[in-house]
């Protein structure tokens, strides 16, 4: 029998993020492989990590996330 090849997921999945203060961030990229491995709920964690890195670089915080929806 042949060895099964692992199915790899390439690219990104885009999400629109609404913050509790009313601001919106459109088309945030999350690697599709992370979503395939960890599920759709992982997008919130990935975007929070991105926000943390942005805050470290810019010095300003975005605040808590109210909702995340897949972009079309």
C-alpha positions in Angstrom: 0.0 0.0 0.0 1.1 3.5 -0.8 1.7 6.1 1.8 -1.1 8.6 2.2 -0.1 12.2 1.4 -1.1 14.8 3.9 -3.5 17.3 2.5 -2.1 20.7 2.9 -4.2 23.8 3.0 -2.7 26.9 1.4 -3.5 30.5 1.4 -5.5 32.7 3.8 -9.1 33.1 5.0 -10.2 36.7 5.4 -12.3 37.9 8.3 -14.0 41.2 9.2 -13.5 42.2 12.8 -15.8 44.5 14.8 -14.3 45.9 18.0 -16.4 46.8 21.1 -15.6 50.6 20.6 -17.4 50.4 17.1 -14.3 50.4 14.9 -14.0 47.8 12.2 -11.1 46.1 10.5 -11.9 44.5 7.2 -10.3 41.5 5.5 -7.9 40.4 8.2 -5.8 37.4 7.0 -5.6 34.2 9.0 -3.6 31.3 7.5 -6.1 28.6 6.2 -3.8 25.9 7.5 -4.4 27.1 11.1 -8.2 27.2 10.6 -8.1 23.7 9.1 -6.1 22.3 12.1 -7.8 24.2 14.9 -11.3 25.1 13.6 -13.1 28.3 12.8 -13.0 29.5 16.4 -9.2 29.8 16.2 -9.6 32.9 14.0 -10.3 35.0 17.1 -7.1 33.8 18.8 -5.1 34.4 15.7 -6.5 37.9 15.2 -5.9 38.7 18.9 -2.3 37.7 18.5 -2.0 39.9 15.4 -3.5 42.8 17.4 -1.0 42.2 20.2 1.9 42.4 17.8 0.5 45.6 16.2 0.1 47.1 19.7 3.7 46.3 20.6 4.9 48.0 17.4 2.6 51.0 17.4 2.0 51.6 21.1 -1.8 51.9 20.7 -4.4 49.2 21.6 -7.4 48.3 19.5 -9.5 47.1 22.4 -11.6 44.0 22.8 -13.2 42.2 19.8 -17.0 42.2 19.7 -17.4 39.9 16.7 -15.6 38.2 13.8 -17.2 37.3 10.5 -15.8 35.7 7.4 -15.3 38.1 4.5 -16.8 37.4 1.1 
